[in-house]
Amino acid sequence: MTEELKTQDRNHLVAVAEQFMQCGTVTDIQAFGNGNINDTFLVSLDSAQEKHFVLQRINTQVFTQPQLVMQNMRIFTKHVRDRLQHTPINRRWEVPRVLLTKDKQDHYKDAVGSFWRAISFIENSQSFDTLRDVEQAKEIGYALGMFHNLISDLSPEKLADTLEGFHITPLYLQHYHEVLEKTSVRPSPEMNYCLQFVSDRQTWAHVLEDAKATGQLPLRLMHGDPKINNVMFDTATQQAVSVVDLDTVKPGLVHYDIGDCLRSGCNPSGEEIEQWETVRFDPDLCQGILQGYLSVAKAFLTENDYAYIYDAIRLIAFELGLRFFADYLAGNVYFKVKHSEHNLLRALVQFQLTESIESQEATIRNIIQQIK
């Protein structure tokens, strides 16, 4: 067991993990990944059938109806497995499985009411926080395109909206103004930059929601959080093999996914860099991701979809910066932070990335036109 987990916590984690085990014993439990919402652990077993699985304590302050999250996950993972059986692809592609408890439930509640679930681990795979090159970018794009393609024939009405308001930029803007009204802002160059940045762009924040309302963009199913470290790569072939972190799959616009994937993938500095002024959007990585994505997604995209791709890239960087900044003003109540200024720094990174995207609008639009 790792030293990071205290004995009391470790014993509790083992007891929870055993609820989902069909055979074998736990040999190790480690904190896993760097998610901002749920608590995630990798469980190692001495079983030949399943060497590892992922154990998560769902943040029920964020996901207030975690049973619906699990219901969604069971519906669409079954749909994807059925699709892959009927239309197999000529490369490795996996979808995580929901593991059931010994009572055949898709979750377990412990004595204090914490909500736990277990999902299969994608063996012999790894993820990356930043992209190494254009070839890797193409694989990231392929992964998102494959994910969208495999659920493109699943009706959005079949899944619950587990996070109402998630990726609805005007609602985040409204929340920001509500927080700002209650906050006494201490002036600083960084604060003034953020305040002005949001003020200059607030009328444009409705661009995708307006397109949805007028029927230009259809409601589909989206992943909700397809940042690049949620794409798993085969350690041998270096090909993308899975998209994970499936809590936010729900009805929405695929443009939020496209924008989020490019926002996270085309920032070579990464999201946690302290020298936020150096952040830039890399158009070569953008071209790679879009080439990979469209190699699979052309089957279901419309002409209007292409028209809003640039707006999506710009909007999601702005939206995430807005969310980080609002959370900083509210006292860091939503995202996990390592220090009191962490969310302000994250907001500055995203706003700087937005500026870099805006300064390259003609280039990005040209890339979209060339490869559509």
C-alpha positions in Angstrom: 0.0 0.0 0.0 1.2 3.5 -0.6 2.4 5.7 2.2 0.0 8.5 1.0 -3.0 6.5 2.4 -3.3 6.4 6.2 -4.0 3.0 7.7 -7.6 3.9 8.6 -8.3 5.2 5.1 -6.6 2.2 3.6 -8.6 -0.3 5.5 -11.8 1.5 4.6 -10.8 1.6 0.9 -10.1 -2.1 0.9 -13.5 -2.8 2.5 -15.2 -0.8 -0.1 -13.2 -2.4 -3.0 -14.1 -5.8 -1.7 -17.8 -5.0 -2.3 -17.1 -5.0 -6.1 -14.8 -8.0 -6.2 -15.9 -11.4 -7.6 -12.6 -13.1 -6.8 -9.1 -12.6 -5.5 -7.8 -10.2 -2.8 -6.6 -6.6 -2.8 -2.8 -6.3 -3.1 -2.5 -2.5 -3.4 -4.6 0.7 -3.6 -3.2 3.9 -4.8 -4.6 7.4 -5.4 -5.0 7.6 -9.2 -5.2 10.4 -11.8 -5.5 14.1 -11.2 -9.2 14.8 -11.5 -10.7 18.0 -10.0 -14.0 16.5 -8.8 -14.1 12.8 -7.7 -11.7 10.8 -5.5 -10.2 8.1 -7.7 -8.1 5.0 -6.7 -6.5 2.2 -8.7 -7.1 -1.2 -7.0 -4.6 -4.0 -7.7 -5.7 -7.6 -7.3 -4.0 -11.0 -7.2 -6.6 -12.4 -9.7 -5.8 -13.7 -13.1 -9.2 -12.5 -14.4 -8.9 -8.8 -13.5 -5.6 -7.4 -12.3 -6.8 -3.9 -11.7 -10.0 -1.8 -11.5 -10.8 1.8 -10.8 -12.6 2.7 -7.6 -14.2 6.1 -7.3 -16.0 8.1 -4.6 -18.4 10.3 -6.5 -18.6 13.9 -5.5 -22.3 14.1 -4.7 -22.2 17.9 -4.2 -21.4 18.1 -7.9 -23.4 15.0 -9.1 -26.5 15.4 -6.9 -28.1 12.4 -8.5 -25.3 9.8 -8.8 -27.7 7.0 -9.6 -28.6 8.7 -12.8 -24.9 9.0 -13.7 -24.6 5.2 -13.3 -27.8 4.6 -15.2 -26.4 6.7 -18.1 -23.1 4.9 -18.0 -24.8 1.5 -18.2 -27.0 2.5 -21.1 -24.4 4.0 -23.4 -21.5 1.5 -22.6 -23.9 -1.3 -23.5 -24.9 0.5 -26.7 -21.2 1.0 -27.7 -20.3 -2.7 -26.9 -23.3 -3.8 -29.1 -22.1 -1.4 -31.9 -18.6 -2.8 -31.8 -19.9 -6.4 -32.0 -21.9 -5.6 -35.1 -19.5 -3.2 -36.7 -16.0 -4.2 -35.5 -13.1 -1.9 -36.3 -9.7 -3.0 -37.4 -7.8 -1.8 -34.3 -8.0 -2.0 -30.5 -10.8 0.0 -29.0 -12.3 -0.5 -25.6 -15.1 1.0 -23.5 -14.9 0.8 -19.7 -17.3 -1.6 -18.0 -19.4 -0.8 -15.0 -18.5 -3.4 -12.3 -21.3 -4.6 -10.1 -21.3 -5.3 -6.4 -21.9 -8.7 -5.0 -25.5 -7.7 -4.6 -25.6 -6.9 -8.4 -25.8 -3.1 -7.8 -23.9 -0.6 -9.9 -22.8 1.4 -6.8 -22.1 1.0 -3.0 -22.9 3.4 -0.2 -20.7 3.1 2.9 -21.7 3.8 6.5 -21.3 7.6 6.2 -23.3 7.7 2.9 -20.5 8.1 0.5 -21.4 6.9 -3.0 -18.8 4.5 -4.6 -18.6 2.9 -8.0 -16.1 0.7 -9.8 -15.2 0.5 -13.4 -12.8 -1.7 -15.4 -9.3 -0.5 -16.0 -7.9 -0.2 -19.5 -4.9 -2.4 -19.2 -1.6 -1.6 -21.0 -2.6 2.0 -21.5 -1.5 5.4 -20.4 -2.6 9.0 -20.8 -0.8 12.3 -21.3 -1.3 15.8 -20.0 0.3 17.4 -23.0 0.7 16.3 -26.6 4.1 15.2 -27.9 3.6 15.8 -31.6 1.1 16.0 -34.4 0.8 12.2 -34.8 -0.4 12.0 -31.2 -2.8 14.9 -31.8 -4.3 12.9 -34.7 -4.9 10.0 -32.3 -6.6 12.3 -29.8 -8.9 13.5 -32.5 -9.6 10.0 -33.8 -10.5 9.0 -30.2 -13.1 11.7 -29.8 -14.4 11.1 -33.3 -14.8 7.4 -32.6 -16.5 8.1 -29.3 -19.0 10.4 -31.0 -19.5 8.1 -33.9 -20.3 5.1 -31.7 -23.0 7.0 -29.8 -24.3 9.0 -32.7 -27.2 6.7 -33.2 -28.2 6.6 -29.5 -31.1 9.0 -28.9 -30.2 11.9 -26.5 -33.6 11.3 -24.9 -32.4 8.0 -23.5 -29.9 9.6 -21.2 -30.6 11.8 -18.2 -29.2 15.3 -17.9 -27.0 14.6 -14.9 -25.5 18.1 -14.7 -28.1 20.6 -15.7 -26.4 23.8 -16.9 -23.1 22.0 -17.6 -21.4 23.6 -20.6 -24.1 26.3 -20.9 -21.8 29.3 -21.1 -24.5 31.9 -20.4 -25.4 30.2 -17.1 -21.8 30.3 -16.0 -21.7 34.0 -16.9 -24.9 34.5 -14.8 -23.3 32.7 -11.9 -20.1 34.7 -12.2 -22.1 38.0 -12.0 -24.0 36.7 -8.9 -20.7 35.8 -7.2 -19.1 39.1 -8.2 -22.0 41.1 -6.6 -21.3 39.4 -3.3 -17.5 39.6 -3.4 -15.3 42.5 -2.3 -12.6 42.3 -5.0 -9.0 43.2 -4.0 -7.5 45.0 -6.9 -4.4 43.5 -8.5 -3.1 43.4 -12.1 -4.2 39.8 -12.4 -7.7 40.5 -11.0 -8.1 43.6 -13.2 -7.1 41.6 -16.3 -9.6 38.9 -15.5 -12.5 41.3 -14.8 -11.8 43.2 -18.0 -11.4 40.0 -20.0 -14.8 38.7 -19.0 -16.5 42.1 -19.5 -15.2 42.4 -23.0 -16.6 39.0 -24.1 -19.9 38.6 -22.2 -22.2 39.5 -25.1 -20.5 36.8 -27.3 -20.9 34.0 -24.6 -24.3 33.0 -26.1 -23.0 32.0 -29.5 -23.5 28.2 -29.3 -26.7 28.3 -27.2 -28.2 30.7 -29.7 -27.3 28.3 -32.5 -28.9 25.4 -30.7 -32.1 27.5 -29.9 -32.5 28.5 -33.6 -32.0 24.9 -34.8 -28.6 25.4 -36.5 -26.9 22.9 -34.1 -28.7 19.7 -33.1 -28.9 18.2 -29.7 -26.7 15.1 -29.6 -24.9 13.1 -26.9 -21.6 14.5 -25.7 -18.8 13.3 -23.5 -18.7 16.5 -21.5 -15.0 16.4 -20.5 -12.9 15.1 -23.3 -9.6 16.8 -22.3 -6.7 14.9 -23.6 -5.7 13.1 -20.4 -9.1 11.3 -20.7 -7.9 9.5 -23.8 -6.0 6.3 -23.1 -3.1 5.2 -25.4 -1.9 1.6 -26.0 1.6 1.5 -24.4 2.8 -0.7 -27.3 1.3 0.7 -30.4 0.9 4.3 -29.1 -2.6 4.3 -30.7 -5.6 5.7 -28.8 -7.7 2.8 -27.4 -10.3 4.4 -25.1 -12.0 7.6 -23.9 -12.6 7.5 -20.1 -14.1 9.6 -17.3 -17.7 9.1 -18.5 -19.6 10.8 -15.7 -20.6 13.8 -17.8 -21.9 11.9 -20.9 -25.3 13.5 -21.5 -27.4 15.4 -24.0 -25.7 18.5 -25.4 -23.7 19.9 -28.3 -20.7 17.9 -29.7 -19.2 21.4 -30.2 -18.5 21.6 -26.5 -16.5 18.4 -26.8 -14.6 19.5 -29.9 -13.8 22.8 -28.2 -12.7 21.2 -25.0 -10.5 18.7 -26.7 -8.7 21.4 -28.8 -8.5 23.7 -25.8 -6.6 21.1 -23.7 -4.7 19.5 -26.6 -3.4 22.6 -28.3 -1.9 24.2 -25.2 1.7 22.7 -25.1 2.4 24.4 -21.8 -0.4 22.4 -20.0 -3.2 23.7 -17.8 -1.2 24.0 -14.5 1.7 26.2 -15.6 2.6 29.2 -13.4 4.0 31.3 -16.2 0.6 31.9 -17.6 1.8 34.7 -19.9 3.7 32.1 -22.0 0.6 30.1 -22.9 -0.2 29.8 -26.6 -2.5 27.8 -28.9 -0.6 25.6 -31.3 -2.3 25.6 -34.8 -0.3 22.5 -35.9 -1.7 20.4 -33.1 -5.1 21.9 -33.9 -4.8 20.6 -37.4 -3.7 17.2 -36.2 -6.6 16.8 -33.8 -9.2 18.0 -36.4 -7.8 15.7 -39.1 -8.1 12.7 -36.7 -11.5 13.7 -35.6 -13.0 14.4 -39.0 -11.6 11.1 -40.3 -14.3 9.4 -38.2 -16.8 12.2 -37.6 -17.6 13.2 -41.2 -20.3 10.5 -41.2 -22.6 12.6 -38.9 -21.5 16.3 -39.1 -23.5 18.9 -41.0 -22.4 22.0 -42.8 -23.6 24.1 -39.9 -21.5 22.0 -37.6 -18.4 23.0 -39.4 -19.4 26.7 -39.3 -19.3 26.7 -35.5 -16.1 24.8 -34.8 -13.9 27.9 -34.4 -16.5 29.5 -32.1 -16.5 26.3 -30.0 -12.7 26.3 -29.7 -12.6 29.9 -28.5 -15.7 29.6 -26.3 -14.6 26.6 -24.3 -11.3 28.1 -23.3 -13.2 31.3 -22.2 -15.8 29.2 -20.4 -13.4 27.2 -18.4 -11.5 30.4 -17.5 -14.7 32.0 -16.4 -15.6 29.0 -14.2 -12.1 29.0 -12.5 -12.3 32.7 -11.9 -15.9 32.6 -10.5 -14.8 29.7 -8.2 -11.8 31.7 -7.1 -14.1 34.7 -6.2 -16.5 32.4 -4.4 -13.7 31.0 -2.2 -12.7 27.8 -4.1 -15.8 25.8 -3.4 -16.1 23.7 -6.6 -12.7 22.7 -8.0 -10.0 21.1 -5.8 -7.1 23.5 -5.2 -3.6 23.2 -3.9 -3.3 26.8 -2.7 -5.7 29.8 -2.3 -4.6 31.4 -5.6 -4.8 28.2 -7.6 -8.1 28.9 -9.4 -7.0 32.4 -10.3 -3.9 31.1 -11.9 -6.0 28.5 -13.8 -8.3 31.2 -15.0 -5.3 33.3 -16.2 -4.0 30.3 -18.2 -7.4 29.8 -20.0 -7.9 33.5 -20.7 -4.4 33.8 -22.1 -5.2 30.7 -24.3 -8.4 32.4 -25.4 -6.4 35.4 -26.5 -4.0 33.2 -28.5 -6.9 31.5 -30.2 -8.5 34.9 -31.1 -5.2 36.2 -32.5 -5.1 33.1 -34.9 -8.7 33.1 -35.9 -8.0 33.3 -39.7 -5.4 30.4 -39.4 -7.8 28.2 -37.5 -10.8 28.9 -39.8 -8.5 28.1 -42.8 -7.5 24.7 -41.2 -11.2 23.8 -40.7 -12.0 24.7 -44.4 -9.0 22.7 -45.7 -9.8 19.5 -44.0 -13.6 19.4 -44.0 
